[in-house]
């Protein structure tokens, strides 16, 4: 965490705000790590991928018209990562069968 702190020096001398920002990063990364299961391909539960999967996500989108608390932002972000694939031993990106026309 100290290495991350070095990346965000407090220009105005407000160490409290800097620590608060870093605590948000730590919360997000910790919660994402909790969703990981080395025996699964996704963070959390695997969503049901149907033809209209992404359209359903778009329809559920909620763009606030006023500011919301950082805690609510973190909750929404963590909800979005559920079901997303992450690189582990079960994940192979860009794998395609080779043509065997011999």
Secondary structure as GFF3:
##gff-version 3
##sequence-region A 1 102
A	DSSP	alpha_helix	2	7	.	.	.	ID=ss1
A	DSSP	alpha_helix	15	35	.	.	.	ID=ss2
A	DSSP	alpha_helix	53	60	.	.	.	ID=ss3
A	DSSP	alpha_helix	70	81	.	.	.	ID=ss4
###
